Amino acid sequence: MPLDGPALAKALPQAEGLQTVHNLLCRHEAVQFQRAAKAAAVAGEQLLVGCTQEKRLFLELNAQTEGALPAEEQPIRFVNLRESGGWSKDARGATPKLAALIAAAQLPDPDPVPTVSYRSAGRLLVIGGAEAAERAAAMLTDKLDVSLLLSEAGSALPQPRERAVHAGRVTGLSGWLGAFEVRWESGNPIDLDLCTRCNACVEACPEGAIGFDYQVDLSRCTSHRACVKACAVAGAIDFQREPERLSETFDMVLDLRPAPAFVQHAKPQGYFHAGSDTAKLFDAVLKLRELTGEFEKPKFFQYKQKLCAHSRNERVGCDACVQICSARAIASEATTTGGIRVEPHLCVGCGACTTVCPTGALAYAYPDAPTTGRRLRTLLTTYARAGGRDAALLLHSEGAGSRLLMELGRAARTDASVHGLPARVLPVALWHTASVGLELWLTAKAQGASQVFILLTEEEAPEYRAALAEQAEVANTLLAGLGYAGVHVQLLEARDARDLAALDATLRLAPPADAVRVPAAYAVQSEKRATLELALEHLLAQAPRALPESVALPAASPLGSISVDTGRCTLCLSCVGACPSAALADNPDKPQLRFIEKNCVQCGLCATTCPEDAIALQPRLWLAEEGKARKQARVLNEAQPYGCIRCGKPFGTLQAVEAMLGRLAGHPMFQGEALQRLKMCGDCRVIDIYSNPSEVRITDL
């Protein structure tokens, strides 16, 4: 592949060693790698290798090089330059792209975060038919403590009793690696714990209702009870036994039933569903054999309940995170502590919840938003500084997404009809594509990107695809409303090599969208809304045409206003107490409902709390006064104060008192003088009750 060493060195003046281009660094030029490893150890600098194919070999060479530091002490970074651009048909123009990839690879690692621990002692439960379960157990019994739960009748257990065997219908399965709780109901007359497998019952049964799984097929049994007599010594058969509800804990579960116990896309760690698929079974067996001991993973999220717009006073507003979680790790606590609860042991780190969270109450922690933003800005600024134009970011997963791009690069090298990644497309590997959303997409646009492509593979759950599509619609609608032409955020779907040609054509033929004239230089903030506002301010300032009064946005927008039906609103101000983002406020001096549009997150809590159903959401970007009006408080409704008919002191609004009178006028407790007291302030009501000579007192009874 063509590499222009001097041009790369010019684009990256702080980097050393770019002048010399190597062709066989992993073979007869390996001694130069060893020299570089020793020099990096002496200088205390980072060593970067522009090849990922021979990563294992380079690590071995480093370990064998005298004077080089072990990779555990001084990690070696690897960056893919070949499939990412060097094997593309326009590789000779890819120098800005390669410079950007090298610069991003030199960034420091994300800051460490708290970890989530798992502890597994190797206790495995296999659920399924006897023969299939025994076959799976035989492949695992040398490494794990295996128990069986027979969920169906009709197959045979071996004669030797080598492991614990249970039978029954699974009624519940919950937990994760090291902490699964399995519940089942056993209603069969034969107790497998007492059964000695002497086979006397099998021989005695005239209907053949007992097989070598040592369970009675009750649909065939005609109550001869010959089996009971044959089992008199062991006493394992009792047709009068009440069904037992049993439960036990296990570290891992292998499920061989046709339907899995968990229906969500991301199953709990330690649970494997193979059904009757032999390939899935062998894959599960290989993984299960390695799941004994202690394990850790990053805690991928941060949760700030004070920012959460999920619930107030047991009223539910935004539940986007609960709905989108493919691991069912997020649960509502609206009726208990309020807010949500995230189970870190179930979280798989997709980050989709943080993408759809409108307030930033849920934030992606590893890497956090500032770290990801620094990476994107480094890519874009280095690419532009090296002379690149119309940069497009291609966000993809580190797993299936990276493999697909590797296949695309190899196809471009060997197939004349395949173009490969264009020189303007900068690949960005993420733990999961759903972890980056609207605020970072718009930030990339503000910092000079022409477009953002998001590569979706079979790894993405249906919920993620729908959410990313909604967020992309918001971004494209917003940017189009500001006058930026083109498709700015685009989802690309590819399963595997079958879709390489379509993916290649889309990337090659996609026209660049409008970019800002002057890229922004701000850093991504820890607070989601702060980053979103910075991006909006820059995009507004760089808008290519005059701004409209407002831009209507799709329903998934985290930006917008509310409309208040002033004819129904009584200014009870319950919405003010429910608002989690201080978008709604009252006026202590007069009956007013005020609103700051910039703060509104479109959670809907005000609408669900309003007793008069007078509030409706209005997703939009309000651009009056060049966007300044949305940052200022404005009055949505105000009313004439209602004065006490006795002392004149205002104690409510005219609408509220009239509504109260209208609703209580027919009630027997509020007739005559009692109805008039509703028009008084609290003090005057008490005075009137105790000073009224016609009022009936308890002492008169």
VOBA-527274 format. One record per residue (C-alpha): residue number from 1; x, y, z. Coordinates in steps of 0.25 Angstrom, whole numbers, plus 5000, padded with zeros to 4 digits. Each point is the difference from the previous one (the first is absolute). Example, Ala and Ser with C-alpha at 12.3 -4.5 7.8 and 13.67 -1.06 7.14 Angstrom:
# residues 2
    k     x     y     z
    1  5049  4982  5031
    2  5006  5014  4998
***
This chain:
# residues 701
    k     x     y     z
    1  5000  5000  5000
    2  5005  5014  4997
    3  5005  5008  5012
    4  5006  5014  4999
    5  5009  5000  5012
    6  5005  5015  4998
    7  4985  5005  4999
    8  4996  4992  5012
    9  5012  5006  5008
   10  4996  5014  4995
   11  4985  4998  5004
   12  5005  4994  5014
   13  5012  5009  5004
   14  4999  4995  5014
   15  5002  4985  4996
   16  5013  4993  4998
   17  5004  4989  4991
   18  4990  5004  4988
   19  5010  5003  4990
   20  5004  4986  4998
   21  4990  4991  4994
   22  5002  4985  5002
   23  4995  4989  4991
   24  5003  4987  5008
   25  5001  5005  5015
   26  4995  4986  5005
   27  5010  4992  4992
   28  5014  5004  4995
   29  4998  5014  5005
   30  4997  4995  5014
   31  5013  5005  5006
   32  4995  5014  4998
   33  4988  4998  5008
   34  5009  4994  5011
   35  5009  5013  4999
   36  4987  5009  5001
   37  4995  4992  5012
   38  5014  5002  5008
   39  5000  5014  4996
   40  4986  5002  5005
   41  5004  4994  5013
   42  5012  5009  5002
   43  4992  5012  4997
   44  4988  4996  5007
   45  4991  5003  4988
   46  4989  4992  4994
   47  5002  4991  4988
   48  4990  4999  4989
   49  4999  4990  4989
   50  4992  5002  4988
   51  4996  4986  4998
   52  4989  4991  5008
   53  5002  4987  4992
   54  5013  4996  5007
   55  4997  5006  5013
   56  5003  4986  5007
   57  5014  4999  4993
   58  5004  5014  5004
   59  4996  4998  5015
   60  5009  4987  4999
   61  5011  5008  4994
   62  4999  5011  5010
   63  5000  4989  5012
   64  5013  4994  4994
   65  5007  5013  4997
   66  5011  5003  5011
   67  4998  5015  5005
   68  4985  5001  4996
   69  4990  5001  5011
   70  4989  4990  5001
   71  4987  5003  4994
   72  4993  5000  5013
   73  5009  5012  5005
   74  5001  5007  4987
   75  4988  4996  4991
   76  5002  5000  4985
   77  4989  5007  4992
   78  4996  4994  4986
   79  4992  5007  4990
   80  4994  4994  4987
   81  5005  5009  4988
   82  4999  4989  4989
   83  4985  4996  5000
   84  4996  5014  5005
   85  5006  5007  4988
   86  5012  4994  4994
   87  4993  4990  4992
   88  4989  5009  4995
   89  5000  5004  4985
   90  5003  5014  5004
   91  5011  4997  5009
   92  5010  5009  4994
   93  4991  5012  5005
   94  4998  4994  5014
   95  5012  5007  5007
   96  4991  5009  5008
   97  4991  4989  5004
   98  5012  4991  5004
   99  5006  5012  5008
  100  4987  5002  5007
  101  5000  4985  5004
  102  5014  5000  5005
  103  4997  5013  5008
  104  4988  4994  5007
  105  5007  4987  5003
  106  5010  5008  5008
  107  4990  5006  5010
  108  5001  4995  5014
  109  4991  4989  5005
  110  4986  5003  5007
  111  5001  5003  5015
  112  4997  4987  5008
  113  4986  4999  5005
  114  4994  4991  5011
  115  4998  4985  4997
  116  4990  4990  5001
  117  5004  4987  5006
  118  4995  4985  4997
  119  5004  4988  5008
  120  4997  4986  4995
  121  5003  4987  5007
  122  4997  4992  4987
  123  4986  4995  5004
  124  4993  4998  4987
  125  4985  4996  4998
  126  4996  4994  4986
  127  4986  5001  4997
  128  4993  4991  4989
  129  4997  4985  4997
  130  5008  4989  5007
  131  5008  4996  4988
  132  5004  5013  4995
  133  5003  5005  5014
  134  5009  4988  5003
  135  5007  5002  4987
  136  5003  5015  5003
  137  5004  4996  5014
  138  5010  4990  4996
  139  5008  5011  4993
  140  5000  5009  5012
  141  5001  4990  5012
  142  5015  5000  5000
  143  5000  5015  5003
  144  4987  5004  5006
  145  4990  4995  5011
  146  4989  4996  4991
  147  4985  4998  5004
  148  4989  4996  4991
  149  4985  5005  5000
  150  4992  4991  4991
  151  4989  5009  4994
  152  4994  4990  4991
  153  4997  4985  5000
  154  5003  4989  4990
  155  5015  4999  5000
  156  5010  4991  5007
  157  5009  5003  5012
  158  5013  4991  5001
  159  5000  4989  5010
  160  5012  5005  5008
  161  4996  5012  5009
  162  5011  5010  4998
  163  4993  5013  5003
  164  4988  5006  5007
  165  4988  4999  4991
  166  4987  5008  5003
  167  4987  5000  4992
  168  4989  5010  4998
  169  4994  5012  4993
  170  5009  5012  5001
  171  4991  5012  5006
  172  5011  5010  5002
  173  5014  5003  4996
  174  5007  5013  5004
  175  5014  5005  5003
  176  5014  5001  4993
  177  5013  4993  5000
  178  5003  4994  5014
  179  4986  5004  5005
  180  4989  4993  4993
  181  4987  4996  5007
  182  4992  4988  4993
  183  4986  4997  5005
  184  4993  4988  4995
  185  4987  4992  5004
  186  5001  4985  5001
  187  4987  4992  4999
  188  5005  4986  4996
  189  4997  4988  5009
  190  5014  4996  4999
  191  5010  5007  5009
  192  5014  4999  4992
  193  5007  5002  5013
  194  4995  4987  5006
  195  5000  4993  4987
  196  5011  4989  4999
  197  4998  4998  4985
  198  4998  4985  5003
  199  4990  5000  4988
  200  4990  4992  5008
  201  4989  5010  4997
  202  5003  5000  4985
  203  4998  4985  5000
  204  4988  5000  5008
  205  4992  5011  4993
  206  4990  4993  4991
  207  4997  5013  4992
  208  5015  5003  4997
  209  4998  5014  5006
  210  5013  5000  5007
  211  5013  5002  4992
  212  5014  5000  5003
  213  4999  5015  5004
  214  4993  4994  5012
  215  4988  5008  4999
  216  4986  4996  4999
  217  4992  5004  4987
  218  4987  5004  5007
  219  4993  5000  4987
  220  5002  4985  4998
  221  4999  4996  5014
  222  4987  4993  5004
  223  5002  4999  5015
  224  5004  4985  5001
  225  5010  5004  5010
  226  5009  4988  4997
  227  5012  5009  5000
  228  4997  5004  5015
  229  5001  4986  5004
  230  5012  4998  4992
  231  5007  5012  5007
  232  4995  4996  5014
  233  5014  4999  5006
  234  5006  5014  4994
  235  4986  5007  5002
  236  5003  5009  4988
  237  4986  5000  4994
  238  4989  5007  5006
  239  4987  5004  4992
  240  4995  5007  5012
  241  5012  5010  5001
  242  4996  5014  4999
  243  5007  5008  4989
  244  5013  5006  5006
  245  5005  5014  4997
  246  5015  5000  5000
  247  5011  5010  4998
  248  5015  5000  5000
  249  5012  5009  4996
  250  5010  4997  4989
  251  5012  5007  4994
  252  4997  4997  4986
  253  4988  4995  4992
  254  5000  4992  4987
  255  4986  5000  4994
  256  4997  4989  4989
  257  4985  5003  4999
  258  4994  5005  4987
  259  4997  5013  5006
  260  5010  5008  5009
  261  4996  5004  5014
  262  5004  5015  4997
  263  4993  5007  4988
  264  5009  5012  5000
  265  5010  5002  4989
  266  5012  5001  5010
  267  5000  4988  5009
  268  5006  5000  5014
  269  5014  4996  5001
  270  5002  4986  5004
  271  4987  4996  4993
  272  5001  4992  4986
  273  4988  4995  4992
  274  5004  4990  4990
  275  4987  4993  4997
  276  5002  4989  4990
  277  5011  5007  4992
  278  5013  4992  5001
  279  5009  5012  4996
  280  4994  5009  5011
  281  5002  4988  5010
  282  5015  4999  4997
  283  5002  5015  5001
  284  4992  5000  5013
  285  5009  4989  5005
  286  5013  5006  4997
  287  4995  5013  5007
  288  4995  4993  5012
  289  5013  4993  5002
  290  5007  5013  5003
  291  4989  5006  5009
  292  5006  4996  5014
  293  5007  5010  5009
  294  4998  5015  5002
  295  4997  5009  4988
  296  4999  5015  4999
  297  4995  5010  4990
  298  4999  5015  4999
  299  4987  5007  5006
  300  4996  5006  4987
  301  4990  5010  5005
  302  4999  5012  5010
  303  4986  5003  5005
  304  4996  5013  5007
  305  4986  4999  5005
  306  4999  5015  5002
  307  5000  5002  4985
  308  4991  4988  4997
  309  4987  5004  4994
  310  4993  4986  5001
  311  4991  5003  5012
  312  4995  5010  5010
  313  4989  4997  5010
  314  4998  4986  4994
  315  4997  5006  4987
  316  5008  4995  4988
  317  5005  5009  4990
  318  5013  4996  4992
  319  5002  4985  4999
  320  5009  4999  4988
  321  5011  4993  5007
  322  4991  4989  5006
  323  4994  4997  4986
  324  5013  5000  4993
  325  5008  4991  5009
  326  5002  4987  4993
  327  5006  4993  5012
  328  4988  5004  5009
  329  5010  5006  5010
  330  4992  5013  5002
  331  4987  5000  5008
  332  4991  5011  5005
  333  4999  5003  5014
  334  4989  5011  4998
  335  4992  4994  5012
  336  5011  4998  5010
  337  5012  5009  5000
  338  4997  5007  4987
  339  5009  5000  4988
  340  5006  4987  4994
  341  5009  4989  5005
  342  5011  4994  4991
  343  5005  4987  5003
  344  5015  5000  4996
  345  5002  4985  5000
  346  4990  5000  4988
  347  5005  5012  4993
  348  5007  4996  4987
  349  5006  5014  4998
  350  4992  5003  4987
  351  4998  5014  5004
  352  4986  5002  4993
  353  4994  5004  5013
  354  5010  5012  5001
  355  4997  5003  4985
  356  4985  5002  5002
  357  5001  5006  5014
  358  4995  5015  4998
  359  5006  5006  5012
  360  5014  4992  5002
  361  4995  4994  5013
  362  5006  4987  4993
  363  5014  5002  4995
  364  5009  4991  4993
  365  5012  4998  5009
  366  5011  4991  4992
  367  5004  5008  4992
  368  4993  5012  5005
  369  4994  5011  4991
  370  5012  5009  5001
  371  5010  4989  4996
  372  4992  4996  4988
  373  4998  5015  4996
  374  5015  5002  5001
  375  5002  4988  4991
  376  4990  5005  4990
  377  5006  5014  5000
  378  5014  4994  4998
  379  4996  4993  4988
  380  4993  5012  4994
  381  5010  5010  5003
  382  5012  4992  4996
  383  4993  4996  4987
  384  4997  5014  4996
  385  5014  5005  5004
  386  5006  4989  4991
  387  4992  5006  4988
  388  4988  4991  5001
  389  4986  5004  4995
  390  4985  4996  5003
  391  5004  4991  5012
  392  4990  4989  5003
  393  5000  4992  5013
  394  4997  4985  4999
  395  4996  4995  5014
  396  5000  4985  5001
  397  5001  4990  5011
  398  5014  4994  5005
  399  4994  4986  4997
  400  4992  4997  4988
  401  5002  5014  4994
  402  5015  4999  5000
  403  4999  4986  4994
  404  4991  5005  4989
  405  5010  5012  4996
  406  5011  4991  5000
  407  4993  4991  4990
  408  4997  5012  4992
  409  5014  5004  5000
  410  5005  4987  4995
  411  4989  4999  4990
  412  5005  5014  4994
  413  5014  4994  5000
  414  4996  4988  4991
  415  4988  5004  4993
  416  5000  5011  4989
  417  4985  5002  5002
  418  5001  5004  5015
  419  5005  5014  5003
  420  5003  4999  5015
  421  4998  5010  5011
  422  5001  5014  4993
  423  5011  5009  5004
  424  4991  5010  5006
  425  4993  4989  5009
  426  5007  4999  5014
  427  4996  4987  5008
  428  4998  5002  5015
  429  4999  4987  5008
  430  4990  5000  5012
  431  4997  4990  5010
  432  4986  5001  4995
  433  4994  5010  4989
  434  4988  5003  5009
  435  5009  5007  5010
  436  5002  5013  4992
  437  4988  5008  4997
  438  4994  5014  4996
  439  5009  5009  5008
  440  5013  4993  4994
  441  4995  4999  4986
  442  4997  5015  5000
  443  5013  5003  5007
  444  5007  4993  4989
  445  4992  5008  4990
  446  5004  5013  5007
  447  5015  4996  5000
  448  5000  4998  4985
  449  4994  4986  4997
  450  4992  5000  4987
  451  4993  4987  5004
  452  4999  4990  5011
  453  4997  4985  4995
  454  4996  4990  5010
  455  5003  4985  4996
  456  4990  4991  5006
  457  5002  4985  5000
  458  4993  4988  5006
  459  5006  5004  5013
  460  4990  5011  5002
  461  4986  4997  5006
  462  4988  5004  4993
  463  4997  5011  5011
  464  5014  5006  4997
  465  4997  5001  4985
  466  4987  5007  5003
  467  5006  5010  5010
  468  5011  5003  4991
  469  4991  5002  4988
  470  4991  5010  5009
  471  5013  5007  5004
  472  5005  5001  4986
  473  4987  5006  4996
  474  5001  5010  5010
  475  5014  5004  4996
  476  4997  5001  4985
  477  4987  5008  5002
  478  5007  5010  5009
  479  5012  5002  4991
  480  4991  5001  4988
  481  4991  5010  5007
  482  5013  5008  5003
  483  5003  5000  4985
  484  5011  4989  4999
  485  4997  4992  4988
  486  5002  4985  4998
  487  4998  4988  5009
  488  5009  5002  5012
  489  4997  4988  5009
  490  4998  4986  4992
  491  4998  4986  5005
  492  5007  4989  4992
  493  4996  4986  5002
  494  5008  4988  4996
  495  4999  4986  5005
  496  5013  4994  4995
  497  5008  4998  4987
  498  4987  4998  4993
  499  4997  5015  5001
  500  5015  5005  4997
  501  4996  5005  4986
  502  4988  5008  5005
  503  5008  5006  5011
  504  5012  5003  4991
  505  4991  5007  4990
  506  4993  5008  5011
  507  5013  5005  5006
  508  5006  5003  4986
  509  4987  5007  4994
  510  4995  5008  5012
  511  5002  5015  4997
  512  5006  5009  5010
  513  4990  5008  5009
  514  5002  5015  5003
  515  5010  5002  5011
  516  5003  5012  5008
  517  5009  5011  4995
  518  5008  5001  5012
  519  5002  4988  5009
  520  4997  5001  5015
  521  5011  4998  5010
  522  4992  4998  5013
  523  5002  4987  5008
  524  4989  4990  5003
  525  4994  5002  5014
  526  4997  4990  5010
  527  4985  5005  5000
  528  4993  4996  4988
  529  4991  5012  4999
  530  5012  5009  5001
  531  5006  4993  4988
  532  4987  5001  4993
  533  4999  5015  5002
  534  5015  5003  4996
  535  4997  4992  4987
  536  4987  5007  4997
  537  5006  5014  5002
  538  5012  4997  4991
  539  4990  4994  4989
  540  4991  5012  5001
  541  5012  5010  4999
  542  5005  4993  4988
  543  4986  4998  4993
  544  5001  5002  4985
  545  4987  5008  4999
  546  4991  5008  5008
  547  4994  4993  5012
  548  4985  4997  5000
  549  4991  5003  5012
  550  5000  4985  5005
  551  5003  4987  4995
  552  4990  4989  5002
  553  5007  4987  5005
  554  4995  4985  5001
  555  4994  4995  5013
  556  5013  4994  5005
  557  5007  5014  5001
  558  5006  5003  5013
  559  4997  5015  4996
  560  4987  5007  5000
  561  4989  5008  5007
  562  4987  4998  5006
  563  4986  5006  4996
  564  4991  5003  5012
  565  4985  5001  4998
  566  4997  5013  5007
  567  4985  4997  5001
  568  5002  4987  5008
  569  5013  5004  5008
  570  4996  5004  5014
  571  5015  5004  5003
  572  5000  4989  5011
  573  5015  4999  4997
  574  5001  4985  5002
  575  5008  5000  4987
  576  5010  5009  5006
  577  5003  4990  5012
  578  5000  4989  4990
  579  5010  5006  4990
  580  5014  4993  5002
  581  5008  5010  4992
  582  4995  5014  5005
  583  4994  5003  4987
  584  4987  5004  5007
  585  4999  5010  5011
  586  4990  5009  5007
  587  5001  5015  5004
  588  4999  5002  5015
  589  4994  5014  4998
  590  4989  4997  4991
  591  4992  4987  4994
  592  5009  4997  4988
  593  5005  4987  4994
  594  5014  5003  4993
  595  5008  4992  4991
  596  5015  4999  4996
  597  5000  4992  4987
  598  5015  4997  5000
  599  4998  4992  5013
  600  4988  4991  4995
  601  5004  4986  4997
  602  4986  4995  4994
  603  4999  4990  5011
  604  4985  5002  5001
  605  4999  5000  5016
  606  4993  5014  4999
  607  4989  4994  4991
  608  4998  4987  5008
  609  4999  5008  5013
  610  4991  5011  4995
  611  4986  4997  5007
  612  4993  5008  4989
  613  5007  4993  4988
  614  5003  5014  4995
  615  5015  4998  4996
  616  5005  4994  4987
  617  5014  4998  4995
  618  5006  5007  4988
  619  5013  4995  4995
  620  5007  5011  4993
  621  5012  5009  4999
  622  4996  5014  5003
  623  5009  5010  4993
  624  4994  5013  5003
  625  5010  5011  5002
  626  5011  4991  4994
  627  4997  4990  5011
  628  5001  5009  5012
  629  4986  5000  5003
  630  5000  4985  5004
  631  5009  5003  5011
  632  4991  5011  5006
  633  4988  4998  5009
  634  4987  5003  4994
  635  4986  4999  5005
  636  4991  4989  4995
  637  4988  5003  5009
  638  4996  5011  5010
  639  4987  5003  5007
  640  4993  5010  5009
  641  5001  4997  5015
  642  4988  4997  5007
  643  4998  5008  5013
  644  4994  4994  5013
  645  4985  5005  5001
  646  5003  5004  5015
  647  5013  5006  5001
  648  5004  5002  4985
  649  5013  4993  5001
  650  5003  4992  4987
  651  5001  4985  5002
  652  4999  4994  4987
  653  4996  5003  4985
  654  4987  5003  4995
  655  5000  4987  4991
  656  5004  4991  5011
  657  4989  5005  5010
  658  4989  5000  4989
  659  5004  4986  4997
  660  5000  4996  5014
  661  4986  5006  5002
  662  4995  4994  4988
  663  5004  4986  5004
  664  4995  5001  5015
  665  4988  5008  4998
  666  4991  4987  5000
  667  5007  4993  5011
  668  4991  5000  5013
  669  5012  5004  5009
  670  5001  5013  4992
  671  4987  5007  5000
  672  4996  5014  5005
  673  5010  5006  5009
  674  5010  4988  4998
  675  5000  5004  4985
  676  5003  5014  5003
  677  5012  4996  5009
  678  5007  4994  4988
  679  5001  5015  4995
  680  5008  5003  5013
  681  5015  4999  5003
  682  5004  4990  5010
  683  5000  5009  5012
  684  4986  5006  4997
  685  4994  4986  4999
  686  5004  4997  5014
  687  4996  5013  5005
  688  4986  4999  4993
  689  4998  4986  5005
  690  5003  5004  5015
  691  4992  5013  4999
  692  4988  4995  4993
  693  4989  5000  5011
  694  4991  4990  4992
  695  5012  4990  4998
  696  4997  4987  5007
  697  5011  4997  5011
  698  5003  4987  5006
  699  4997  5005  5014
  700  4986  5002  4995
  701  4997  4985  4997
***
